[in-house]
Amino acid sequence: MVAEPGDGRKARRDKLRRAFGVAGGDRPTEPSPASGMRAFLQQRQQRFGAGRSGALPRTAVALPEGDVLATEHGPLWRRELRLPLTHRHGEVELGDARRFDGG
């Protein structure tokens, strides 16, 4: 008998399935992003919509005050923050960014 390429991998996979009590067989394959992003995202959206995501439900939180704008892609929530120019973000003061605008 001549071993076919890949027989060893299949045998190891079957042995591991038996050892861990995992059922083998065909499981539905979902498209990967490499095979087509649109198909991958559509199937993922359907799976999440059906409640099969396995993720814990998130609690709803109230959004801070802001504006809801209508766009061609749907509603957009916008919040405007105004900080003093002396506010530091890491090691940089926001006022230092004015020099990039010629101010």
N, C-alpha and C positions, 0 to 999 in steps of 0.2 A: 504494500500500500504506500502510495506516495502522498506525503502531507501537502496540502494546499497552503499557499501563503495566507497567513491570517488565522489559521486553525488554532494556533497556540493562544492568540489573543482571545478568541471566542471561548476556548476551554477555560482560560483564567477567569474571564468574565462570568461564565457559568458557575465556576467554583466559588467565586466571591459572592455571587447571588445566593447560592445554597448556604454558605457560611453565615451570611447576615440575614437570611430569611427574607430576601427580597424577591418578589415575583419577577420573572423575566418576561419575555414576550415583547410584543410590539406595543410601544406606547406612542401616543400621538406626538408627532414632532411639530414643534412650532418653528416658523421661519426665523432665521437669525437675521440680525441687521445686515450681514454681509450678503445674504441672498435676496434681499429686497426690503428696504426700510418701510415702505408703505404697507406691505403685507404684514410685516412684523408688528408695526404699531396698531394696525386695525385688529389683528388677532389679540394683541395685548389689551386693547381697549375693551373688546368683547369679553375677555376673561375677567377683567376688573369689574365690568358692568354686571356680570353674572354673579359676583360675590365670591369668585373662586381664587382670589389673589393670595389668600393666606396671610395677608397683612392684618394687623389689628385695626379696628375702626378708630378713626381719629375723632377727637372731640372738636366741635365747632368753636371757633374763637371769634370774638368781635374784632372787626378791623378798626384801626385808629381812624380818626376823622380824615376824610379825603374826598375826592371828586370821582364820580363815575362818568366816564366818557364813552359815547357810542362810536365804535369803529366798524369798518367793513368786516372785521373778523370777530365781532362781538364786543361786549362791554369790557372796558378797561378801567381799572381802579388806579387812581393817581394820588399820591400824597406828596405835598411840597414841604420840605424842611428848610428852615433858615437858621444857620448857625453863625455865631460871631466869627470874624476873620481871625481871631486869636485862638479859635478852637483847634486842637491838635488831633491829627489823624496819624497815629504812630509817632514818628519823629518829625512830621511836617505840619506846620501851621497852614490852615486854609488860605490865609492872606498871602502866603508865599506864592500861591498859584497865579495871583494877579499878574505877575511879571511875564507869564507865558502869553497873556492876552495883550501885552503891550501897555498895561496900566501901571 
